[in-house]
Amino acid sequence: MIAVTTVHKAPEDVVRLAKERAAALGLPYRARLATFEAMEADGAAGFLVYGRQSPALWSGGHEHTFHTGTARLRLLAMERGGTDRLCSLLPAGTRTVLDCTFGEGKDSLVLSWYLGEKGRVTALEKSAALWEIGSWGLSHFTDRDGRVTEALRRITLRRADFHDVLRDAPRGAWDVVYFDTMFRRPVKREENNREAFREGACYDRLTEEILRAAARAARLRVIVKERPFAEIFRCGLFQEVHRRRGQTTAYGVIDAGKETP
């Protein structure tokens, strides 16, 4: 369970905001004590913390806030003439992308930057805490590079379960549908220091049924990021799985209209 609280000795307006956001998000509110450790006694696994700045997710001594992180490095590489593994898989004519698993927002940012002003990225996030942090970042975070800030502002983030969205989506609603679900076996868990983020994340598994729904909703292609050995890649729907020697992740591709009946 994630609960909502405030920074230590928060002013009354911040307390009021935290209570309002807790009610809106459907999360319990907890009055702030001197330490988070003292607040964990009621069973909360983490806290969505409000102050004057970005909301933050705290869990077990770790903190997650909105940041561009490795996405910034990927953009820099493309600016210097390099290619991005994900963007290189977008078919010609791609203008709209549904990112079913927003998470930290890095892929959504890279896709939005790559597509430019004529492109649109719609992202989904099921976790209330991660949706709240992401929404703040997309509307408030300002990068030193104005083009990055503009790419953030072009992203539309919905608090939604991709199962529901894809089930009800009309055929060909987006050019590309993309998944990067949380890995059960994390990549470099200790080095990446993402424990607070992992506590707030959702762990939905991909199934053949949801991939078929995604293939109906995609006009051009479905792209799935997973570990190279992921079982889902053996389901028979993928035309290609792009693996690279030494890489800890792979990308599977389902071209719309070509999935196995």
Phi, psi and omega in degrees: 000133173259130177247161180257139176209194182232173170294164182295135179056046180290144175293164187299325181292328177288319177300316180297317178298315181299319179294320179295317181290325176300315179296318182293325183274347183076030180247150178289148175259139177233128176298141185285129172259181184298323180227152175294325180302321179291335182274346183286351184297336182273008174098000179292133179272345180189170184226133171271114192252129179252142175210212179278340183254206180299141170299148183230150176254122181247136176201126173055036179086002180246154183228141175236126173230171179286133175201160182276336173048230184292342177299323180298322178292322178295320178294319179298319179297319179291323177300330181271009176098003179278176178247152176253133186302316181290310183297329180293344180267356178287125180294157174303139180090002179291127177234331182235136180229136171256111175268105187286347187223079186300309178059242179275350175087005185293314180293321178300318179296313180299316180296316180297317179296317182294318182288333177077193187297333182275350181264162177219132176247125171254128182240147179243141174218122182278325182291127180298317182294314181290325175298317181296314180294317179296319180298318177298314183297317182294331183261341186239330185295133179239121179270156179294338176262116183300331180293327177291316178300317179298321178296322177297316183293336181281347182280133174258119182251123179248139172275102187200158175267126184297335176300314181292317183296313183289327179298323185262357186287142174289159180299134178067030183294328177230155177292315183228138173246129187236139177233136168220076182289160180296133179283135173291328178247094188298151175275121176048056188303315183292318182291325185283336175052057183244029187296320179295317177300316181297326179293326181273348187281162174260151186237053179288138177267146174278143178231166176300323181298314182288328177292323176294322177295320178296320180295329175289323184280345182263128178286327185242311191199150168248133179237132180236126174261128180206178173290149184303330183265010185300136181298327184299333180291347181261013185281348177095359181269339188275133173281326181215149169232116185269105177249149176230138180303129179087352180271141183271355179230159178223161179238123175262145185236131171238113178279132184303133179085356182244000180294155181299132181300000000 
